[in-house]
Amino acid sequence: MFGMVPRERWKQWCPPDERNRIRLATHGLLVRGDDFTLVVEPGISGDVDRELFAITKEPTLEESLAGYGVAPEDVTHVLFTHLHFDHAGSGDRFPNATCIAQLREWEAMTSPNVLHSRSYRRADRPPEERLQLVDGAEEPLSGVAVRRTGGHTPGHQVVILEDQALFWGDLMPTRFHLSPPRFMAYDLMPADVAQRKIELLAESTEKGWLNFLYHELDPVPRRLVGKDGRYAWL
C-alpha cells in the first residue's frame, strides 16, 4: 500500500499483522439527487478469498443502504472510480442501475495487460446493456462531475460533488497518502499519481472541499490546509 516508503516507517501508521496485512476500509458514498439515487463505489466483491484478505463485512453495503431506506432496486446509478475487484463489487448488485465508468477503464478491464490482469475479474464487469462510458472530464449527473486522472489505472477517475466535495478513489486511498510521493505499489503510473495529487490537493485546499478517502478506516471526510505544496488535515 505504501510503495517505496520503508516498512519501518509505514508500520508506525498502519501496524501489520503476522502476515503483513494492514487494516483498510471500503467506504462508498450514497448520493441523492432530485431524479437519481447514486452509489459511488459499490465495494469489494463477495466471492474473493475472504481468508487471504481477512475480509469482514459488518455491515454489508446492502445493510448500510437499508439504514437510509434504500433497497438495491432503488439505486438508479452506480459510479466506479475504477474497476478493480475491491471497488467494482460483483458488477451487477443493483438491477436497475446505470453503471458509469471511464472508457479507458472499460478498455483496460476487458483487455488487461500483464501488470493488472489479476485485479480485473470478469465477475465484476458491469452489464454492458446498462453501461454508460464517459471520456475524460464530464458531468454524467446533475452536480456529479468526474475527471479522469489515470495513474492508479489507465482510466481511474475522481468524483467531484457540486464543487464542494472530492471522492479520491485510489488516487489517495488513506490519509497517510497525503504526500504526493506516497503512492502504492499497485499504481501503474506513479508519476501520474503524484502529479494529479499535486493538482487536486491545491484545488481542494483553495476551494475548501470535503475529502472522502475510500480505504481510510475513519469514514468522516476532512478538509485540508496548506500552502507552498505542503498540506495537513484539519
Beta strands, then each sheet from edge to edge (+ up, - down):
strand 1: 29-32
strand 2: 37-40
strand 3: 77-79
strand 4: 98-102
strand 5: 131-134
strand 6: 138-141
strand 7: 144-148
strand 8: 157-161
strand 9: 165-167
strand 10: 210-212
strand 11: 224-227
strand 12: 230-233
sheet 1: 1+ 2- 3- 4- 5-
sheet 2: 6+ 7- 8+ 9- 10-
sheet 3: 11+ 12-
end
